[in-house]
């Protein structure tokens, strides 16, 4: 009976049990296979630690007879087990820092406790002393960082606090903002020239024998500046080698024609990458991984655009391109979209929408982005430095754009928002002003000192140095800033310099001068009138408009005519020549800023059409008595 009841009961549902095997990291058994590799492809071979002096892998492979074991096999195994589960860039950097530590141990033939406090402290102190002499100033801090990382890994946290402190090395200027006139604009022209050259060649299926950023005139200037031997033929060859194809590449499935195209396309992508760094202000980690289907523009008003996309980063912030870019930049990006499509088609790669917007084609014919080390995006800097004497990178372009923004808006908050940074970070950066302004002031001071040392009059040297380093706004920029009320309206002075109103101390000095002369002005008449002595006053501007240049040219023309009368009257000779020198240099800069406006103004003066204020030389009476 009981058996019948059980037989009539509901049949139990069998639940299948899946036996899962926990995934574990693959542990290498041979030292040669103990390699820590980041996702970008950067590798650190722990086998190097086994030998005295930590030789390179190439040396280990080619000269095994010259190797000497250092007795660190157990340490190598330990390092491998500590890092196999976290193969990040941080791990990579700290392992390289430890390499420097072991090189030091081998240099003094140390045989004691490898990570004893005594020897670690001795190493850091040694490199601190070298830093004082200017030798590898950052090495001590790097080694200390690597040792602290290792000690924390093995739970020796307290020992990290017992290590000696390191000197803070002076920050390198490799990421410093570029000077707008002398550095940024020439580099911009170079990158745009290269971009257009590559785009035209790719569209027309043409081949380039020399890298299109090359410019004979600029190169000759660098030959003189760098004092290269002869005509700099060896350096010039670098521009030709950049476009020379190595058809003997081993283990590549690509045809000879595709290998040629690969070189052309990769050079074009590098050029475009750096151009877009400059035009958008975006970082490498943001710009490089963008896919074709991520190039969607969003109009943010006032002729500015941004990429409408999301960057996978902390707090899921929007794509870090809030600085925006102009309509002209947008057209360049659209041009590159067309060019890169052609590149994918000819490399026989389909589904390009999901591929990198700025592709690098590997030896195997795969398209990857420039965040991978193998792509070597900075190769273009070897050529840029031969034309400009400096190198550039994404951070440097971004810092330049940041400087321009803070000077235009004078707002920490707006700049922070535009950079997608915390306000405190931007505030710290600009707590002492804009570095380029300090550099310009220092440069002016040094030029003045050099001129004085050569016997030039002090006042003349100072004024001449000042006028060389004052900013110039285009007429368009000036009117745009007025509309936004980011600057004060500026009155046009008789010299062609704009005045926004003298400083309080300047105005008080002017009023005192008038009082001593027996002239009493009303409060609203207390304007700055000492125009010749304040070309570099913070309240004065240079605007490259036709009218401003016309006025300055008229002033200069009448001043030149005045020189014929200097011996006959009381006009101060030194001051007249000093002013003439200032005007010549200032007009030259205005010409470079706006060639068209300068030409219009020059034609007026050449035709005898002077500004009404200087219809004859007696208009200079107010300046020279």
C-alpha positions in Angstrom: 0.0 0.0 0.0 2.7 2.3 1.0 4.5 1.3 -2.1 1.4 2.2 -4.2 1.2 5.7 -2.7 4.8 6.4 -3.4 4.4 5.2 -6.9 1.4 7.5 -7.5 3.3 10.6 -6.1 4.7 13.5 -8.3 7.9 12.6 -10.1 10.8 14.6 -8.8 12.5 17.0 -11.3 16.1 16.1 -11.7 18.3 19.2 -11.6 21.5 18.7 -13.6 24.6 19.7 -11.6 27.3 21.4 -13.8 30.7 20.8 -12.6 32.6 24.1 -13.1 36.4 24.3 -13.1 37.7 27.5 -11.7 39.8 29.4 -14.2 43.3 30.0 -13.2 46.2 32.0 -14.6 48.5 30.0 -16.8 51.8 29.9 -14.9 55.0 29.7 -17.0 57.5 27.0 -16.0 60.4 28.3 -18.0 62.1 31.6 -17.2 62.1 32.5 -20.8 58.3 32.4 -20.8 57.9 34.7 -17.7 56.7 37.8 -19.6 54.4 40.4 -18.2 52.5 42.0 -21.1 50.0 44.8 -21.0 46.9 44.9 -23.3 48.7 47.5 -25.4 51.4 44.9 -26.1 54.2 46.4 -23.9 56.3 43.5 -22.5 58.6 43.1 -19.6 60.8 40.0 -19.7 61.5 38.8 -16.1 64.3 36.6 -17.5 66.4 39.8 -17.6 66.5 39.9 -13.8 68.4 36.6 -13.6 71.6 38.0 -15.1 74.2 40.4 -13.8 73.5 43.9 -15.2 69.9 42.9 -16.4 70.9 42.7 -20.1 68.3 43.2 -22.9 66.6 40.2 -24.4 68.5 40.8 -27.6 71.8 40.5 -25.8 70.6 37.4 -24.0 69.7 35.7 -27.3 72.7 36.8 -29.3 75.5 36.7 -26.7 74.7 34.0 -24.2 78.4 33.3 -23.6 78.8 36.8 -22.1 76.0 36.3 -19.5 76.7 35.8 -15.8 74.0 34.5 -13.5 73.2 36.8 -10.5 71.6 34.2 -8.3 68.2 35.8 -8.3 66.1 32.9 -9.7 63.8 32.7 -6.6 63.2 36.5 -6.7 62.3 36.2 -10.4 59.8 33.4 -9.6 58.3 35.5 -6.7 58.0 38.6 -9.0 56.3 36.5 -11.6 53.7 35.1 -9.2 53.1 38.6 -7.7 52.4 40.1 -11.1 50.9 37.4 -13.3 47.4 38.3 -12.1 47.6 42.0 -12.8 49.4 42.8 -16.0 48.8 46.5 -16.1 50.9 49.5 -17.1 51.5 50.2 -13.4 53.0 46.8 -13.0 55.1 47.3 -16.1 56.5 50.6 -14.9 57.4 49.3 -11.4 59.1 46.2 -12.8 61.3 48.5 -14.9 62.0 50.6 -11.8 63.2 47.4 -10.1 65.4 46.7 -13.0 67.3 49.9 -12.3 67.6 48.9 -8.6 69.1 45.5 -9.6 71.5 47.2 -12.0 72.7 49.3 -9.1 73.2 46.2 -6.9 75.3 44.6 -9.7 77.3 47.7 -10.2 78.6 47.6 -6.6 78.7 43.7 -6.6 76.3 43.5 -3.7 75.8 40.0 -2.2 73.7 40.5 0.9 69.9 40.7 1.5 68.5 42.1 -1.8 65.7 43.9 -0.1 67.3 44.9 3.2 66.5 48.4 4.4 70.2 49.3 4.5 71.0 48.5 0.8 67.7 50.0 -0.4 68.4 53.3 1.4 71.9 53.3 0.1 70.7 53.0 -3.4 68.2 55.8 -3.1 70.8 58.1 -1.4 73.2 57.4 -4.2 70.8 58.4 -6.9 69.8 61.5 -4.8 73.4 62.6 -4.9 73.5 62.1 -8.7 70.3 64.1 -9.0 72.0 67.0 -7.3 74.6 67.0 -10.1 71.9 66.9 -12.7 72.5 63.2 -13.6 69.2 61.3 -14.1 67.3 63.6 -11.7 64.2 61.4 -11.7 65.9 58.0 -11.2 65.9 58.1 -7.4 62.1 58.7 -7.2 61.5 55.9 -9.8 63.6 53.4 -7.9 61.9 54.4 -4.6 58.5 54.0 -6.3 59.4 50.5 -7.5 60.7 49.4 -4.1 57.6 50.7 -2.3 55.4 48.8 -4.8 57.3 45.6 -4.1 57.3 46.0 -0.4 53.6 46.6 -0.3 53.1 43.4 -2.4 54.8 41.3 0.3 53.1 43.1 3.2 56.1 45.2 4.3 54.1 48.5 4.4 55.9 49.9 7.4 59.3 49.6 5.7 58.1 51.9 2.9 58.0 54.8 5.4 61.6 54.1 6.4 63.0 54.6 3.0 64.8 58.0 2.3 62.8 60.7 0.6 63.8 61.8 -2.9 64.3 65.2 -4.4 61.5 66.4 -6.6 63.0 66.7 -10.0 62.2 69.9 -12.0 59.3 69.1 -14.3 60.3 68.6 -17.9 59.0 71.1 -20.5 58.1 68.3 -23.0 54.5 68.7 -22.0 54.5 72.5 -21.5 52.2 74.7 -23.5 53.5 76.0 -26.9 54.1 79.6 -27.7 51.2 80.7 -29.9 53.2 82.7 -32.5 56.6 81.1 -32.6 55.7 77.4 -32.0 52.0 76.6 -32.4 51.2 78.4 -35.6 54.3 77.1 -37.6 53.6 73.5 -36.4 49.9 73.9 -37.3 50.9 74.8 -40.9 53.3 71.8 -41.0 50.7 69.3 -39.9 48.0 70.7 -42.2 50.5 70.6 -45.1 51.2 67.0 -44.3 47.5 66.2 -44.0 46.6 67.7 -47.3 49.5 66.0 -49.0 48.6 62.6 -47.8 44.9 63.0 -48.5 45.6 64.1 -52.1 48.0 61.2 -52.7 45.6 58.6 -51.3 42.6 59.9 -53.2 44.6 60.1 -56.5 46.4 56.7 -55.9 49.7 58.6 -56.1 52.9 57.7 -54.3 55.0 60.2 -52.2 58.8 60.0 -52.4 59.2 62.3 -49.4 57.1 63.0 -46.4 54.7 65.9 -47.2 55.4 67.9 -44.1 58.9 68.6 -45.4 59.6 72.3 -46.2 62.9 73.3 -47.7 62.9 76.8 -46.1 62.2 75.7 -42.6 64.7 72.9 -42.9 67.5 75.3 -43.9 66.7 77.4 -40.9 67.2 74.4 -38.6 70.4 73.4 -40.4 71.8 76.8 -39.3 70.2 76.7 -35.8 71.3 73.2 -35.0 74.7 73.6 -36.8 74.3 70.4 -38.8 77.2 69.5 -41.0 77.0 70.8 -44.6 73.5 71.2 -45.9 72.0 68.7 -43.4 71.8 65.9 -46.0 71.7 63.1 -43.4 68.9 64.8 -41.6 67.0 65.5 -44.8 67.3 61.8 -45.7 64.9 61.0 -42.7 62.0 62.6 -44.7 62.8 60.3 -47.6 63.3 57.2 -45.5 60.0 57.7 -43.9 58.3 56.9 -47.2 60.7 54.1 -48.2 59.0 50.7 -48.1 60.7 47.6 -46.7 59.4 44.9 -49.1 61.4 42.2 -47.4 59.2 42.0 -44.3 59.1 38.4 -43.1 56.0 36.4 -42.2 53.6 38.9 -43.7 50.5 37.8 -45.7 50.3 41.2 -47.4 51.2 41.6 -51.1 54.0 43.9 -52.1 51.4 46.5 -53.2 49.7 46.3 -49.8 53.0 46.7 -48.0 53.5 49.9 -49.9 50.0 51.1 -49.1 50.5 50.1 -45.4 53.5 52.4 -45.1 51.7 55.3 -46.8 48.5 54.9 -44.8 50.3 54.5 -41.4 52.2 57.7 -42.0 49.0 59.5 -43.0 47.2 58.3 -39.9 50.1 59.5 -37.6 49.9 62.9 -39.3 46.1 63.1 -38.9 46.3 61.9 -35.3 48.7 64.8 -34.3 46.7 67.3 -36.3 43.5 66.3 -34.5 45.3 66.4 -31.1 46.0 70.0 -31.9 42.6 71.0 -33.3 40.4 69.2 -30.7 42.5 69.4 -27.6 41.7 65.7 -26.9 44.0 63.3 -25.1 45.5 60.2 -26.8 43.5 57.8 -24.6 40.3 59.5 -25.8 41.0 60.3 -29.5 43.0 57.2 -30.5 40.3 54.5 -29.7 37.4 56.3 -31.5 35.7 54.1 -34.1 34.3 55.1 -37.4 30.8 54.8 -36.1 31.7 57.1 -33.2 32.4 60.1 -35.4 29.0 61.8 -34.8 29.1 65.6 -34.6 27.1 67.6 -32.1 26.6 71.4 -32.7 27.2 73.3 -29.5 26.6 76.7 -31.0 28.8 79.6 -32.0 30.2 77.5 -34.9 31.7 74.9 -32.4 31.3 71.2 -32.5 32.1 68.1 -30.4 32.1 64.4 -30.9 28.8 63.0 -29.5 30.0 59.8 -27.8 30.7 58.2 -24.5 34.1 57.3 -23.1 34.4 54.3 -20.8 36.2 55.9 -17.9 35.7 56.6 -14.3 32.2 57.8 -13.4 31.1 57.2 -17.0 31.9 60.7 -18.0 31.1 61.9 -21.5 33.7 61.8 -24.2 36.4 64.2 -23.1 36.2 66.6 -26.0 34.3 69.5 -24.4 36.8 72.0 -25.6 35.1 71.7 -28.9 36.4 72.4 -32.4 35.6 74.8 -35.3 33.7 74.2 -38.5 37.0 74.1 -40.4 38.2 71.3 -38.1 34.9 69.5 -38.7 35.5 69.7 -42.5 39.0 68.2 -42.0 37.5 65.4 -39.9 34.9 64.7 -42.6 37.7 64.7 -45.2 39.6 62.1 -43.1 36.5 59.9 -42.9 36.5 59.7 -46.7 40.2 59.1 -46.9 40.2 56.4 -44.2 37.4 54.6 -46.0 39.5 54.4 -49.1 42.4 53.0 -46.9 40.2 50.2 -45.6 38.9 49.3 -49.0 42.3 49.0 -50.6 43.6 47.0 -47.6 40.6 44.7 -48.2 39.3 45.2 -44.7 35.5 45.1 -44.4 33.1 46.4 -41.7 35.2 49.5 -41.3 32.4 51.2 -39.3 33.6 49.3 -36.2 37.3 49.8 -37.0 39.5 52.7 -35.7 38.8 56.1 -37.1 42.6 56.6 -37.2 43.9 53.2 -38.2 47.3 51.6 -38.0 47.7 48.6 -40.2 49.9 45.9 -38.8 52.3 43.6 -40.7 49.5 41.0 -40.6 47.1 43.4 -42.2 45.0 44.0 -39.1 43.7 47.5 -38.2 44.4 48.7 -34.7 44.3 52.1 -33.0 47.2 54.2 -31.8 46.9 53.3 -28.2 49.1 50.2 -28.9 52.8 50.6 -28.5 53.6 48.8 -31.8 52.0 51.7 -33.7 54.7 54.1 -32.6 52.7 57.3 -33.1 55.5 59.5 -31.9 57.7 58.6 -34.9 56.4 61.8 -36.6 58.2 63.8 -33.9 61.5 62.8 -35.4 60.6 64.7 -38.5 58.8 67.6 -36.7 61.9 68.2 -34.6 64.0 68.6 -37.8 61.8 71.4 -38.9 60.9 73.2 -35.7 63.5 72.1 -33.1 60.8 70.9 -30.7 58.6 67.9 -30.2 54.8 67.8 -29.6 52.2 65.5 -28.1 48.6 65.4 -27.1 49.1 66.8 -23.6 51.2 69.7 -25.0 48.5 70.6 -27.5 45.9 70.4 -24.7 47.9 72.5 -22.4 48.3 75.1 -25.1 44.6 75.2 -25.7 44.0 75.5 -22.0 46.4 78.5 -21.8 44.6 80.2 -24.7 41.3 79.6 -23.0 42.3 81.0 -19.6 43.7 84.1 -21.2 40.6 84.6 -23.3 38.0 84.0 -20.6 40.0 84.8 -17.4 37.8 82.2 -15.8 39.1 79.2 -13.8 35.6 77.7 -13.8 35.0 78.0 -17.6 38.4 76.5 -18.3 37.8 73.6 -15.9 34.5 72.9 -17.5 36.1 73.0 -21.0 38.9 70.7 -20.0 36.6 68.3 -18.1 38.7 68.8 -15.1 38.1 69.6 -11.4 38.1 73.3 -10.7 40.8 72.8 -8.0 43.2 71.2 -10.6 42.9 74.1 -13.0 43.1 76.6 -10.1 46.4 75.0 -9.0 47.8 75.1 -12.5 47.1 78.8 -13.0 47.5 80.0 -9.4 50.6 82.0 -10.5 49.3 83.1 -13.9 49.9 81.7 -17.4 53.4 80.2 -17.7 53.8 81.5 -21.3 53.2 85.0 -20.1 56.0 84.6 -17.6 58.3 83.2 -20.3 57.5 86.2 -22.6 58.3 88.6 -19.8 61.5 86.8 -18.9 62.5 86.7 -22.6 61.9 90.4 -23.0 64.0 91.0 -19.9 66.9 88.9 -21.1 66.9 90.6 -24.5 66.9 94.0 -22.9 69.9 93.0 -20.7 71.8 91.7 -23.7 71.2 94.9 -25.6 72.3 97.0 -22.6 75.4 94.9 -22.2 76.3 95.8 -25.9 76.0 99.5 -25.1 72.4 100.2 -26.1 70.6 102.9 -24.2 68.6 101.4 -21.3 65.3 103.0 -22.2 65.7 102.0 -25.9 66.6 98.4 -25.0 63.7 98.0 -22.6 61.1 99.4 -25.0 62.4 97.4 -27.9 62.3 94.1 -26.0 58.8 94.8 -24.7 57.2 95.4 -28.0 58.5 92.1 -29.4 56.4 90.0 -26.9 53.0 91.6 -26.7 50.0 89.6 -27.9 48.2 90.6 -31.1 44.4 90.0 -31.6 42.9 89.8 -35.1 40.1 92.3 -35.8 37.6 89.3 -35.7 38.9 88.0 -32.3 38.7 91.5 -30.8 35.1 92.1 -31.9 34.1 88.6 -30.8 35.5 89.1 -27.3 33.8 92.5 -27.1 30.5 90.8 -27.9 31.1 88.3 -25.1 32.3 91.1 -22.8 35.4 89.1 -22.0 37.6 92.2 -22.5 37.0 95.9 -22.0 36.5 98.3 -25.0 39.8 99.7 -26.1 40.4 103.3 -27.4 42.6 103.7 -30.4 45.6 105.8 -29.4 47.7 108.1 -31.8 50.3 105.4 -32.2 47.9 102.7 -33.4 48.0 100.9 -30.1 44.7 100.2 -28.3 44.2 101.3 -24.7 41.7 99.7 -22.4 42.4 102.3 -19.7 45.6 102.8 -17.8 46.3 101.1 -14.4 45.6 103.1 -11.2 49.3 103.8 -10.6 49.7 104.8 -14.2 46.8 107.3 -14.2 48.0 108.8 -10.9 51.4 109.3 -12.4 49.9 111.0 -15.4 47.7 113.3 -13.2 50.7 114.3 -11.1 52.6 115.2 -14.3 49.8 117.4 -15.5 49.5 119.1 -12.1 53.2 119.9 -12.0 52.7 121.5 -15.4 49.8 123.6 -14.0 47.1 121.7 -15.9 44.1 120.5 -13.8 41.9 117.8 -15.3 38.5 116.7 -14.2 38.2 113.2 -12.8 36.6 111.8 -16.0 39.5 113.3 -18.0 42.2 111.4 -16.2 43.1 109.2 -19.2 46.5 107.6 -20.0 48.3 109.8 -22.6 51.9 108.5 -22.3 51.5 106.2 -25.2 55.2 105.8 -26.1 56.2 104.4 -22.8 53.6 101.7 -22.4 53.5 99.5 -25.5 53.6 96.5 -23.2 51.2 97.8 -20.6 48.7 95.2 -19.5 45.9 97.6 -20.4 47.1 98.0 -24.0 46.3 95.8 -27.0 47.5 95.4 -30.5 44.7 94.8 -33.1 45.6 93.7 -36.6 42.8 95.7 -38.2 43.3 97.8 -41.4 42.5 101.0 -39.6 44.9 100.3 -36.7 47.7 99.4 -39.0 47.0 102.4 -41.3 47.3 104.7 -38.3 50.5 103.1 -37.1 52.0 103.2 -40.7 51.0 106.9 -41.0 52.7 107.6 -37.6 55.8 105.7 -38.7 56.0 107.5 -42.1 55.8 110.9 -40.5 58.4 109.9 -37.8 60.8 108.8 -40.6 60.4 112.2 -42.3 61.1 113.9 -38.9 64.6 112.4 -38.8 65.7 115.0 -41.4 64.9 117.8 -39.0 66.3 116.3 -35.8 69.6 118.3 -36.0 67.7 121.6 -36.5 65.2 121.4 -33.7 65.0 120.1 -30.1 63.3 116.7 -30.8 65.1 114.1 -28.7 67.1 112.0 -31.1 67.4 108.8 -29.0 63.7 108.7 -28.3 62.8 109.1 -31.9 65.0 106.3 -33.0 63.8 104.1 -30.1 60.2 104.6 -31.2 61.1 103.9 -34.8 62.6 100.6 -33.8 59.5 99.6 -31.8 57.2 100.5 -34.7 59.2 98.5 -37.2 59.1 95.3 -35.1 55.5 95.8 -34.1 54.4 96.4 -37.7 56.2 93.3 -38.8 54.3 91.2 -36.3 51.0 92.9 -37.4 51.9 91.9 -41.0 52.4 88.3 -40.0 49.1 88.3 -38.1 47.0 89.7 -40.9 48.8 90.0 -44.3 45.7 91.2 -46.1 44.9 94.0 -43.7 48.5 95.1 -43.7 48.6 95.2 -47.5 45.4 97.3 -47.6 46.8 99.8 -45.1 50.2 99.9 -46.8 48.6 100.7 -50.2 46.8 103.6 -48.6 50.0 105.1 -47.2 51.9 104.4 -50.5 49.3 106.4 -52.4 49.8 109.3 -50.0 46.6 108.7 -48.1 47.8 109.3 -44.5 45.6 109.1 -41.5 44.1 112.6 -40.8 46.0 112.8 -37.5 49.3 112.7 -39.4 48.6 114.8 -42.5 52.0 116.4 -41.8 54.9 116.0 -39.5 53.6 118.7 -37.1 51.2 116.0 -35.9 54.1 114.6 -33.9 54.5 117.7 -31.8 52.6 116.1 -29.0 55.2 113.3 -28.8 58.5 115.0 -29.3 57.9 118.7 -28.4 
